[in-house]
Amino acid sequence: MYCEICRHAQLEYFISYDLIYDNIYPHRGSKSSIAASGNDFFYDILINIIEEKKLDLFSLLNHKYNLDMINLALKDLQSRIVTRALIKMILKESMNLLHS
């Protein structure tokens, strides 16, 4: 399977882990305890970088769109005019419903 918009690819069919690996093989992708602890370690580092303001996430964006411009944002992403976009959403109607 392949997404033309984001270029993400994923296998449509795969072989069961149990057929490929037996219980002595320690690495099983995201299912292994090693991968889970590695992901937790990486997550903790990222949170620290963000909290310490060592990385400005907004500097990674190269264009901002209002919600009413979402179709243009998708078109620009598809045509690679922009590579990282932010859709600003302010849902005043939803907020009014919550407070009524």
C-alpha positions in Angstrom: 0.0 0.0 0.0 1.3 3.5 -0.9 0.0 7.0 -0.2 0.6 9.5 -3.0 0.1 12.4 -0.5 2.6 11.6 2.2 4.7 9.0 0.3 4.2 6.5 3.2 4.5 2.9 2.2 3.3 -0.1 4.1 3.2 -3.8 3.3 -0.2 -5.1 2.5 0.7 -8.7 3.4 3.2 -10.0 5.8 4.4 -13.2 7.4 3.6 -13.9 11.0 6.3 -13.1 13.5 5.9 -16.6 14.9 6.9 -18.2 11.6 10.0 -16.0 11.2 11.3 -15.8 14.7 11.2 -18.3 17.5 11.2 -17.4 21.2 15.0 -17.2 21.5 15.3 -14.4 19.0 15.3 -11.2 21.1 14.4 -8.6 18.4 10.9 -8.6 17.1 10.5 -5.0 15.9 8.0 -3.0 17.9 6.9 -6.1 19.7 10.1 -6.6 21.6 10.8 -5.3 25.1 14.1 -4.0 23.7 12.3 -1.9 21.1 9.8 -0.7 23.7 12.5 0.4 26.1 14.4 2.0 23.2 11.2 4.0 22.2 10.7 5.1 25.8 14.3 6.3 26.0 14.0 8.2 22.7 10.7 9.7 23.9 12.2 10.9 27.1 15.1 12.6 25.2 12.6 14.3 22.9 10.5 15.6 25.7 13.6 16.9 27.5 14.7 18.7 24.3 11.3 20.3 23.8 10.9 21.3 27.5 14.4 22.8 27.7 13.6 24.7 24.5 16.6 23.2 22.7 14.4 22.7 19.6 12.0 25.2 18.2 9.3 23.1 16.6 7.8 26.0 14.8 11.1 26.6 12.9 10.5 23.2 11.2 7.3 24.6 9.6 7.5 26.3 6.3 3.9 27.5 5.8 0.8 28.1 7.9 -2.8 27.8 6.7 -6.1 28.7 8.3 -8.7 25.9 8.5 -10.7 27.4 5.6 -7.5 27.0 3.4 -7.2 23.2 4.1 -7.8 22.3 0.4 -5.0 24.6 -0.7 -2.7 23.2 2.1 -3.3 19.7 0.8 -2.8 20.8 -2.8 0.5 22.5 -1.9 1.7 19.4 0.1 0.8 17.1 -2.8 2.6 19.3 -5.3 5.5 19.7 -2.9 5.3 23.5 -2.9 5.6 23.1 0.9 7.0 20.1 2.8 5.7 21.0 6.3 2.5 22.8 6.9 0.5 23.8 10.0 -3.3 24.0 9.8 -4.6 26.6 12.4 -7.9 25.5 13.8 -10.1 27.7 15.9 -13.5 26.1 16.4 -15.6 28.9 18.0 -18.8 27.1 17.3 -17.6 24.0 19.2 -16.5 26.1 22.1 -19.9 27.8 22.2 -21.7 24.4 22.3 -19.5 23.4 25.2 -20.4 26.4 27.3 -24.2 26.4 26.6 
